[in-house]
Amino acid sequence: MSSAQIDPSNPDLHSYAFESNPEPTLAWLREHDPVHWSQHGYWFVTRYEDVRAVLGDPARFSSQKAGFGANNPIGKDAKGPEGKSGKKASDAEKTMSKGLALSFNQQDPPDHSRVRKLVNQAFSRREISERADKIQAVVDALMADVKAKGEFDLITDFAFHLPIIVASDIIGIPAEDRDLFRRNFELAARLMAPKRSDEEWAEALTGAKWQSTYMGELIASRAREPRADLISALIQTSEDDQKLTGGEVASAIMTIFTAAGTTTERMISSGAFLLLTHPEQLAALRADHSLMDNVLEEILRFHHPNQSTSTNRRATQDVELGGKTIRAGDTVRVSLGSANRDAAQFDEPDAFNIQRTGTKHMSFGFGIHFCLGSALARYETKAALEALLLGPKSIELITQNPVKDPDRPDRYKEIRVRMS
């Protein structure tokens, strides 16, 4: 199905057709239905000011027990404007839901503040500065591999590896377990979207169960023999004499893996693709390397890794927004990618322009849940793009029209390039 066949008044926001080309549908929703009741049983918010209002008001839009929409069996039984209820969860699904709910990203203050304060130190600018040599060494090793190949895939041969290696090292995931951990992480992530089939859902639950068992064993191992990693630090550190529980540590690690590992890869690969398809802007960057900070912010604004939704929120009271009444208990999702293309906030929002300054994009969220991995993502992407695009060797784009990955439509499947 092409984007032209999508009914923008009732889009399937989790379909491959939408994820492959979300911008036209998001533009229609911003203009005609900015607070949209989706077919998946949640409110979908697309305008910049409305997105900011939701994310900046944790009292009325809570992260606690936010659910995943009425059509996801793990989600809260949201009823929406027509009083339609969702499905009931099985015991296994309820167990998984409880584990997901322990994440500090799914908590309100004071629990959110307590855990985030402990985690945040691992992503401070000082900590990143101290890791600079290690990060550069990973970049150099990856570049040596792709230069030897000559022709390679930006995603699987380069962008895929850098943030996963760095995030795993920070967290304390052994190198030999990275691939298996990543695979089960991606399977479990399906629990955050509507159920598509019994087979896919069973795989997601299997991935989540593997994850839970693995993290439990790893946490127990670090409790016995601490190492210089984040898992050990979270186990040992206390805040106001309150240590984190094993479940809180495990959930914090999964949140961090998302923030530091799985989104940065799309920023790197999509950013390189944008610059290679805008040669005049790449030429400007090569002529003036000081533009790199602008480049990073424009990549984030123009091509947010996930164009559709963010972490869910739950309305704690009836709220009027965009001419609609969001009822207490309803699930609300905001479109960060849509907010970044709002003409009320950005001049010529559909133009990729690295000369743009003062960009207040929403790619890292807003408010108390602002992405703690933002500085690390910028640093890694900068190092990656400098190595790929500003080095002595030239790079040529082979894949002119990449398609989204059917298994993960928030990223491209393949972007082949040639280096000489």
DAKA-V814918 format. One record per residue. N is the residue number from 0. SS is DSSP state (A for helix, B for strand, O for the rest). OMEGA is omega in degrees with one decimal (none if undefined). NEAR is the number of other ideal C-beta (glycine too) atoms within 8 Angstrom. Layout:
# DAKA-V814918
n;ss;omega;near
N;SS;OMEGA;NEAR
N;SS;OMEGA;NEAR
This chain:
# DAKA-V814918
n;ss;omega;near
0;O;177.8;6
1;O;-179.2;7
2;A;-179.1;10
3;A;-178.2;4
4;A;179.4;6
5;O;174.4;14
6;O;-174.8;5
7;A;179.0;10
8;A;179.0;7
9;A;-175.1;5
10;O;169.9;13
11;O;-172.6;9
12;O;178.1;11
13;O;-179.9;10
14;O;177.3;10
15;A;179.9;9
16;A;179.2;12
17;A;-176.3;15
18;A;179.7;12
19;A;-178.5;10
20;O;-171.9;8
21;O;-169.4;12
22;A;-179.4;9
23;A;179.4;10
24;A;179.3;12
25;A;178.1;14
26;A;178.9;9
27;A;-179.2;11
28;A;177.9;16
29;A;-176.2;12
30;A;-169.2;6
31;A;-174.1;8
32;O;-171.4;7
33;O;172.7;12
34;B;-165.7;13
35;B;173.7;10
36;B;-172.4;8
37;O;177.7;12
38;O;179.1;8
39;O;173.6;12
40;O;173.2;14
41;O;174.2;16
42;B;-177.5;14
43;B;-171.5;14
44;B;-169.8;16
45;O;-178.1;16
46;O;-175.2;13
47;A;-175.9;11
48;A;178.4;9
49;A;176.7;14
50;A;179.4;17
51;A;-179.6;11
52;A;179.7;9
53;A;-176.3;13
54;A;-177.0;15
55;O;-176.2;8
56;O;-177.5;9
57;O;178.4;11
58;O;-179.5;6
59;O;178.8;9
60;B;-171.6;13
61;B;172.1;13
62;O;-176.7;14
63;O;177.1;9
64;O;-174.1;8
65;O;179.6;13
66;O;-176.6;12
67;O;180.0;14
68;O;-172.7;16
69;O;-176.3;17
70;O;172.3;11
71;O;-173.9;17
72;O;175.8;10
73;O;-171.2;12
74;O;175.4;14
75;O;-178.2;12
76;O;-179.9;8
77;O;-176.3;15
78;O;174.7;11
79;O;-172.7;13
80;O;-178.2;7
81;O;177.2;5
82;O;-179.3;6
83;O;-177.1;8
84;O;178.6;7
85;O;-178.4;14
86;O;178.3;8
87;O;-177.0;6
88;O;173.6;8
89;O;179.5;7
90;A;179.9;5
91;A;-179.7;7
92;A;177.6;12
93;A;177.8;10
94;A;178.0;8
95;A;-179.7;14
96;A;178.5;10
97;A;178.6;8
98;A;178.6;12
99;A;-176.8;12
100;A;179.4;9
101;O;-179.4;12
102;O;179.4;11
103;A;175.9;13
104;A;178.1;9
105;A;-177.9;13
106;O;171.9;12
107;O;172.3;8
108;O;8.5;8
109;O;-177.2;5
110;A;178.3;9
111;A;-177.7;14
112;A;-177.9;9
113;A;-177.0;11
114;A;-178.0;13
115;A;179.9;10
116;A;180.0;9
117;A;-177.4;12
118;A;-170.0;14
119;A;-177.4;9
120;A;180.0;9
121;A;-176.9;10
122;A;177.2;12
123;O;178.6;9
124;A;178.2;6
125;A;-179.3;6
126;A;179.4;10
127;A;178.0;12
128;A;-179.6;7
129;A;179.0;6
130;O;-172.7;10
131;A;-177.7;9
132;A;178.4;6
133;A;180.0;9
134;A;179.8;13
135;A;178.6;9
136;A;176.9;8
137;A;178.2;12
138;A;-178.8;12
139;A;-179.9;9
140;A;178.4;8
141;A;179.0;12
142;A;178.0;12
143;A;179.5;8
144;A;-176.0;9
145;A;176.2;11
146;A;178.9;9
147;A;179.3;6
148;A;-176.3;8
149;O;174.1;8
150;B;-176.7;8
151;B;178.3;11
152;B;-179.7;10
153;O;-173.6;14
154;A;-171.9;14
155;A;-177.9;6
156;A;-174.8;12
157;A;-171.2;17
158;A;-179.4;13
159;A;-168.3;10
160;A;-172.5;10
161;A;-176.8;17
162;A;179.1;16
163;A;178.2;13
164;A;-178.2;11
165;A;-179.6;16
166;A;-180.0;13
167;A;178.9;14
168;A;178.5;9
169;A;-175.2;12
170;A;-176.8;13
171;O;176.3;13
172;O;-178.0;9
173;O;-176.7;7
174;A;-177.1;6
175;A;-178.7;4
176;A;-172.3;9
177;A;-174.7;12
178;A;-179.7;6
179;A;178.2;7
180;A;-179.8;13
181;A;-178.7;11
182;A;-179.3;9
183;A;175.1;13
184;A;-179.0;13
185;A;176.0;12
186;A;-178.2;12
187;A;-179.4;12
188;A;177.9;9
189;A;178.1;12
190;A;-179.3;14
191;A;-179.1;7
192;O;179.0;9
193;O;179.1;9
194;O;-178.8;9
195;O;-179.6;7
196;O;178.5;6
197;A;-179.1;5
198;A;179.9;6
199;A;-179.3;10
200;A;178.1;11
201;A;177.4;8
202;A;179.5;10
203;A;178.9;13
204;A;177.4;12
205;A;177.6;9
206;A;-179.8;15
207;A;178.9;14
208;A;177.0;9
209;A;179.4;9
210;A;-178.0;13
211;A;179.7;10
212;A;-178.1;8
213;A;-178.6;11
214;A;178.0;12
215;A;179.6;10
216;A;-179.1;8
217;A;178.2;11
218;A;178.6;13
219;A;178.8;9
220;A;179.9;8
221;A;176.6;14
222;A;178.9;7
223;A;-176.3;5
224;O;-178.8;5
225;O;175.9;7
226;O;-180.0;8
227;O;179.3;3
228;O;-174.4;11
229;A;178.6;12
230;A;-179.9;14
231;A;-179.3;12
232;A;-179.5;11
233;A;178.3;13
234;A;-172.9;13
235;A;-173.8;7
236;O;176.3;9
237;B;177.3;7
238;B;-176.4;8
239;O;177.9;5
240;O;177.9;5
241;B;178.1;7
242;B;177.3;7
243;O;174.1;12
244;O;177.4;7
245;A;178.6;9
246;A;178.5;8
247;A;178.1;11
248;A;-178.8;14
249;A;-178.7;14
250;A;177.1;14
251;A;-179.7;14
252;A;-179.9;13
253;A;177.3;12
254;A;-179.2;11
255;A;178.7;16
256;A;176.0;13
257;A;-174.9;9
258;A;-172.1;11
259;A;-173.1;15
260;A;-167.5;14
261;A;179.0;11
262;O;-178.6;13
263;A;179.6;15
264;A;179.9;15
265;A;177.1;11
266;A;-179.7;13
267;A;-175.3;17
268;A;179.3;16
269;A;178.4;13
270;A;177.4;14
271;A;179.8;16
272;A;178.7;13
273;A;-179.4;12
274;A;179.1;13
275;A;177.9;12
276;O;173.3;8
277;O;-172.0;9
278;A;179.6;7
279;A;178.5;6
280;A;174.5;11
281;A;178.0;11
282;A;178.6;8
283;A;177.9;11
284;A;179.8;15
285;A;178.8;9
286;A;-177.0;5
287;O;-176.3;7
288;A;179.3;8
289;A;177.6;5
290;A;-173.2;11
291;A;179.2;11
292;A;174.6;7
293;A;-179.5;11
294;A;-178.6;13
295;A;-178.0;12
296;A;179.6;11
297;A;173.4;13
298;A;179.8;13
299;A;-179.1;13
300;A;-170.7;12
301;A;-174.7;9
302;O;175.7;8
303;O;-176.7;13
304;O;177.9;10
305;O;-173.7;10
306;O;-169.9;12
307;O;-167.6;12
308;O;173.6;10
309;O;172.8;10
310;O;-175.7;9
311;O;171.0;14
312;B;177.7;14
313;B;178.3;16
314;B;-179.8;15
315;O;178.8;8
316;O;175.2;6
317;O;-177.0;8
318;B;173.5;9
319;B;180.0;7
320;B;178.1;11
321;O;179.5;8
322;O;179.4;5
323;B;175.0;10
324;B;174.8;7
325;B;-173.5;12
326;O;177.0;10
327;O;-179.3;7
328;O;-179.7;8
329;O;174.2;13
330;B;179.0;17
331;B;173.1;14
332;B;179.5;15
333;B;178.8;15
334;O;179.1;16
335;A;178.8;15
336;A;178.2;12
337;A;178.2;15
338;A;-178.9;16
339;O;178.6;16
340;O;-177.2;13
341;O;-178.7;14
342;O;177.2;7
343;O;-177.9;6
344;O;-173.7;9
345;O;172.8;11
346;O;-179.9;4
347;O;-172.3;6
348;O;-178.0;10
349;O;176.2;5
350;O;174.9;5
351;O;-171.8;8
352;O;-176.9;8
353;O;175.7;11
354;O;180.0;7
355;O;-179.6;11
356;O;177.0;5
357;O;-175.7;4
358;O;177.5;9
359;O;-178.6;4
360;O;-177.1;11
361;O;-171.0;13
362;O;176.9;10
363;O;-179.6;9
364;O;-177.3;12
365;O;176.2;8
366;A;-171.1;9
367;A;-179.7;7
368;A;176.4;10
369;O;-171.2;9
370;O;-179.3;9
371;O;179.3;10
372;O;-173.6;12
373;A;-178.2;9
374;A;178.6;10
375;A;179.1;12
376;A;178.6;16
377;A;-177.0;9
378;A;-179.0;11
379;A;-179.5;14
380;A;177.5;14
381;A;179.8;10
382;A;-179.2;11
383;A;-177.8;14
384;A;176.5;15
385;A;-179.5;11
386;A;-177.0;11
387;A;-166.4;12
388;A;-175.1;13
389;O;179.8;9
390;O;-176.5;8
391;O;-179.6;2
392;O;177.9;7
393;O;-178.7;5
394;B;-175.8;10
395;B;-179.6;8
396;B;176.3;10
397;O;179.5;8
398;O;-177.0;9
399;O;-176.8;5
400;O;-178.6;4
401;O;177.2;9
402;O;178.4;7
403;B;-180.0;12
404;O;179.9;9
405;O;179.1;6
406;O;178.7;5
407;O;-172.8;6
408;O;174.2;10
409;O;177.2;10
410;O;176.1;13
411;B;179.9;12
412;O;-177.0;9
413;O;172.1;9
414;O;-177.6;13
415;B;179.8;10
416;B;177.4;15
417;B;179.4;9
418;B;-178.6;12
419;O;none;6
